[in-house]
Amino acid sequence: MGNVSRFIEPVVLRILKEKKKSYGYEIAESIAQYALTDATIEGAALYRTLRTLEANGYVASTWDAGVGPARRNYALTRSGHVHLRDWADLLDTLGKAMIEFARETRNSNDDGKSVFR
């Protein structure tokens, strides 16, 4: 299947909603659990997505200089919660459209015309 990189965003938002705050490596480890595709998510794409989400005000980050090397923790903002709900609505609509597409594809005649229309 193709790499649908834009689906990184809702997955990252959902991870942050559940974890409250997290850093990049921890988010990367959780992505497979929530992935919407079977495509591999590259680290660069994850960090690019986090920077874009932060630039758009959907996540905020702080530096944690505790034990070990400093790391940037990310947390969902109020507008990030709204953006995640918007993604959920979009994915719901897209999912229904994909189901309809698959059903019509399976049920089409050899001439490409749907048996339902």
Helices and strands as residue ranges (DSSP letters): G 5-7, H 8-19, E 21-23, H 24-34, H 43-55, E 59-64, E 71-76, H 78-106
